[in-house]
Amino acid sequence: MQEATLLIVLVIALALFFDFTNGFHDTANAMATPIATGAMKPKVAVTLAAILNLVGAFLSTEVAKTISNGIIREGDSGILISPELIFAGLIGAIVWNMVTWLYGLPSSSSHALFGGLIGAAIVGFGVNAIDYGVLLSKVVFPALLAPVTAGIVAFAATKLAYSITRRYDGKPDGRSGFRYAQIFSSSLVALAHGTNDAQKTMGVITLALVTVGLQDSDHDGPQFWVIVVCAVAIALGTYMGGWRIIKTLGTGLTAVKPAQGFASETGTAATILASSHLGFALSTTQVASGSVIGSGLGRRGSKVRWGTAGRIGIGWLLTLPSAAVVGAIAAFIAHLGFWGVMVDAVLGLGFIIFIFLRSMKDEVGHHNVVSEVAASGEAVKIKKNPKPKRSVR
C-alpha cells in the first residue's frame, strides 16, 4: 500500500514537472515577437504570460478529457493502464522537452507527451492499446491543419493591416503603433496557451487517479485541485522564461514589423482558442510558427525561408516517435516493478541535472535573449524598407 501511494505521488510530481517544462518551453510562442519588436521588455513579457497562462488554465477542460479518456483505451472495454506506464510516458516527454530546450529548438511539448504515453502503452499492452481513431482526429489531423489555418488567418490579417493603415510616423519600420496592439494580441496567445497546454497535464493526472481508484472513470473532467496545481505549475514554468527558445524565435524575427507581429499573434490565438473549445490537443508551437510564415507571406517585400521552415517541420515529425522510443524504454524498465520505477526516476533525475549543468556553459537569459540571430529560428527575413523620398516643391 505504501509503495502504491509513493508511486502515485511520483507520477503526479513528474506530471507537474512536465507541466513546468511545458511552460518555459512554450513561452516563446506568445512573447518572442513582442520582445523582438520592443513592444514589451523581456521580464515584463514573461510575467504577463505567466499570469495569463494561470488564468487560461481555468477556462476549459475539453483537452484534458481527450487525454484522460481518449487516446489510450482504458477501462472495462480496454486496458487497465498502470501508474508505472504513465510514469514511463512522462519520462519520454520530459527527456525530449529538455533536449530541445537545451538546443533552443521550438518543438511540440504536446506531441512529446502523446509520444511518451503511446510508447509506454504499446510496450505494456501492445499496439491495440491505442485508439487510433481518436489519435488521428484529435492529434494528427489538427497537427496538419492547425499551422495551415493559423497561417491563412495571419496572412489575411497582415494583408488587411497593411491595406487599411498608412505609415504615419516616418520611422523605418513603419506602423509602430501596432506595438501597442501587440500587447493585447500576445496576451491573448498566452491566455489561449493556458486553455490548451495546461489541460494536457490535467488529463495525465486524472488518468493516473483513475488507474488507482481515486477517481471514477465516468467523472466528467479533472478535479478542482488538479486544475489548480497544473495551472500554478505551467505559470511558474512560463515565468522562468524559456529564454533559449525565445532567443531562437525572437532574434530570428527581429526584422518582422509590428503589424506582422500583431497579425501572427492574432492568428495564433484564434486557432488555439477554437481548438481548445473543440477538444483538439494541438501544438501551440506549430500554430505560432504557421502564423509567422503566414504573416511573412502577407507582407509585400518579405521572404519566407522555406529551407528553415522545412527543418523545423522535420523536427516536428521526429518529436512524437522520439518521445515514444524513450517512453518505451522507460516502460520496459518499469516492468521490473516498483524498483524499476525507482531506476527510471534516478535515471530521469540524472538526465535533467546533466541538461541543466550543460546549459550553464552558454547561459541565456533576459539580458542576452535578443543579442544575435539564431539560424534555426530565422524563419522569415524581411527586406529593409527604402527611405521615403522627399517631395520636391
N, C-alpha and C positions, 0 to 999 in steps of 0.2 A: 504493500500500500504506500509506504514511504517512497519507494522507487517510482511508482506511478505519479505521485504528487510532484516529486522533483522533476520528472520528465516533462509534465505539462507546464511547470513553471519555466523550464528551459526553453520549451517551444514558444511560449508567449514572449519571453525575454528576447529570443532570437528574432521573432517576428517583429518586435518593436525596433530592434536594431536595424533590420531590413528597412522598416519604415523611415528610420532616421537617415539611412544611406539614400533612400529614395528622395528625401527632402533635399539634401545637399547635391545630389546628382542632377536634379531637375530644376534647381533654382534658375539656371541659365535660360530655360525656356521662356520665363516671364521677364527676367531682368537684364539679360545680356544686351539687348538692343537699347533700352533707355539709358543704361550705363554708358554704352558706346557713344550715343548721340549727346550725352551730357544732360539728359532730362532729369536724372537723379544721381546723387552721389552713391558710390557703391554700398556703404554701410546703411544708408537710408533705404536703398532699394531692397536689400535683403531683409531688413527689419519689417518693412511694409509687406513683403512677400510672405514672411513667416506668420504675421498676424492674419493675413487673408487666407493662407492655407489652413490655419486653425479654424477660422470661421467656415470655410468651404467644406471642411470635413463633416460638419453637422447638417449640411443641406440635402444630402442624398445618400441612400444606401443600396441603390439598384445594382451597382457594380459589385458590391460586397456579396450580394445574393448570387451573382453569376459565379463567383469563385467558391463560396461555401456550399452551393447546391447546384452545380452545373457541369464544369469541365470533367471532374473526376466522378465516375459512377460510384456512389456510396449509398449505404442504407440497405433496406430489405431487398431491393431489386438490383443491387450492385455489389460492390466490395465493401469490406469493413476496413477502411484505411486506418492505419495506426498513427499515433503521435510520432513514432520513430521515423516514419516515412515523410511526414510533414517537416520534421526537423531536418532530414536529409535534403528535401527540396529547398528549404530556406538556405541551407549551406550553399547549394548550387547558385542560387540567385545572388547571395551576398558576395561570393567569390567573383562572379562576373562584374558586379557593380564596382567592387574595389579595384579590379584590374583596369576597367575602362576609366574610372575616376583618376587613377594614377597617371594614365596617359592622356587625360583630358579629352576623352572621346565621348561625344554625345550619343549614347546608346539608350536602349529602352529598358528601364527598370521593370516595366510591366511584363515584357516578354521574357526577361531573366527569371522572374518569379514563376511564370507559367512553365517555362522550360525546366526549371528545377523540380517543380511538383510533378510534371509529366514524366521526367526521367526516373524519379523516385517511385512513382506509382507503377511504371512499366516493370521495373526491377522487382517490385514486390508482388505484383499480381498479373503481369503480362500486358499485352497490347490492348486487350479488351477492357482494361480498367479506365480507358479514356473515352469520353463521349465526344466522338469526332464531329458530330453534328453541331454541338454547342461550340466546340473549338473553332470550327470553320465560321459559324455565323456570328459569334461574339468576339473572336480574337483575330483570326486570319483575314477575313473579308474586311473588317474595319481597318486593319493594318494596311491593306492595299488601297482602300477607298478614302480613308481619312486624310492622308497627306495631299491627295489629289483634290479633294473637296476643299481643304483649307487653302491650297494653292490657288484654286479658282476664285474663292472668296477674296483672298488677299490681292489677286490680280485685278479683280473688278474694283475693289476698294481703292487700290492705288491709282487706277485709271480715273476713277471718279474724283479722288482728291486733287489730282493734278488738272483735271478739266474744269473744276468749279472754283479753283483758287488761283490767285496771281501772286507772283513774287513781289512782296511789298516792302521788304526790309533791306533790300540791296546787298545782302550778305551772300557769300559764295555758295553756301549750302541751300539757301532759299527756304521759304516757308518754315522758318524756325519756330513759328507759333505752334506747330504740331508737337513740339517738345512737351508743351503743357498737356496736350491731348494724350501724349504717351503715358503720362502718369495715370490717367484713367484706364487706358487700354491695357497697359501692363498689369495694373491692379486686377483687372477683370480676368486676365490669364492666370494670375496667382490664385484667385478665388476659384476659377474653374479647375485648376490643378488639384486643389483640395477636395473638390467634389468627386474627382475621379481616382486619383492615386492613393489617397488615404484609405479609400474603400477596399483596396486590394488586401491590405494588411488586416483590416477588419474581417474580411472574408476568411483569411487563413486562420486567424484566432478562433473565429466561430466554428470553422471546420474542426479544429483541434478540440474545442469544448464538446462538440457533438460526439467525437470519437470516444471520449471517456465518460459520456453520460451526464455532463454538466450543463448541457443544453439539449432541448428536444429538437430533433431534426426537422420537425414541422414548424419550429419557431420562425416567425417572419422577420428575418434580418438579425443583425448583431445586437447584443445587449448594450445598454447605455454606457456602462463602464468601459466596454470595449471601444466604443466610439470616442470617448473622452481620451483614453490613453493613446490611441492611434493618432488622434488629432494633435495632441501635445508632442508626440514623437516626430511627426513629419514637420511640425512647426519648428522644433528645435534644430532638426537637420537643415531646414531651409535657412534658418538664421546663421548657421555655420558658413553659408555662402556657396560652397562648392566652387571656389574661385578658379580651380583648374579648368572646369568646363565652361565657366563664364568667360575665361580668357580665350579658350578655343573658339567659342561662338562670337563673343563680343568684339574681340580685337580683329577678327576676320570680317566683321560687319561695320567697322568704323566709318567706311565710306557710304554706308546706307543713310539716306536722307531721313529727316524726322517724319516726313509724310509717309515714307515707305515703312518706317518702324511702326507708326500708328496703324497702318493698313495691315501689316503682317500680324501684329498683336490682336487686332480685331478679328481677323480670320481664324487665328488660333483659338481664341476664347469662344467664338461662336461654335466651332466644330466640337470642342471639348464639352461644352455645356450641353449641346444637343446629344452627344454620345452618352454622357452620364445619365441623362434623362431616360435614354433607351436601354441602359444597362450594358453598353459596349465598353469593354475594358481595353481601350486603345492606348497607344503610346503617345504621351504628350510631346516627347522629343521628336517623333516623326511628324506630328502635326505642326509643331513650331518650324521645323526645317522646311516642310512643304509650303508654309506660309511665306517664309523668307524668299524661297525661289519664286513663288507667285508674285510677290511684290517686286522682285528684281525684273521679272518679265513685264510687269505692268508699267515700269518707268522707261521712257524713251532714253536711249543712251546707255542703259545698263547692260551688263554682260553676265550671264549665268555660267559658272564654271561647271560644266556637266561632268567633267572628269572627277572633280572633288565630290560632287553630288553622288556620282556612281560609287565612289569608295565608301562614302557614308552609308549608301544603300547596302553594300556588301556587308558592312559591319552590322547593320540591322538583321540581315539574313543569318548571320552567324550567332546572334545573341541567343535565340531560343534553343538551337541544338547544342551550343557550347554549355549553356547552363544546365541543359538536360543531361549531358555527359557527366558533369561534376555532381549533379544531384543523384545520378545513377550510381556513381562510385561511392558517394556518401551513404546511399541506401544499402549498398552491398555490405559496407562495414557495419551499418546499424543493424543488419540482420543477426549480428552476434549477440544481440540483446542489449540490456541496459549498459553494459560496459562498452559495447560497440558505439553507442550514442556518446559515451564519455570520450572515446577516442576521437569521434567526429568533432566533438566540442573543443578538445585540446588542439587538434589539427587546424580547425577553423580559427580559433583564437590566435594561434601562432601565425597563421597566414595574414590575419588582419594586422597584427603587430608589425610583421615584416613590411607590409604595404605602407603603413604609417611611417616607419623608420626610413624606408626608401624615399618617401615623399619629402622628407626633411632635407634631402640633398639639393633639391631645387624647389624650395618653398614658394608657393604662390598665394598671395593674399590680396586684400583690398588695396594695398599700397602699390602693387605692381600688376594688377589684373588687366590693365589696358596698355601695357608697355610695348609689346611687339606683336606683329601679326603671326598667328599660328596657321601654317599651311593647311592643316586638316580642317580648320573652321572657315577658311576663306571661300565660302560657297558662292558669294555674289561680289563682283567687283564693279564699282561704278566709276565711269569716266568723269573727270572733273568738268564742271560747268565752265564754259568760257565767260570771261568778264563781260558784263553788259557794255555795249558801245554807247558812248555819249552822243546824243543827238546834236547835230550842227544847226545852229540857228542862223 
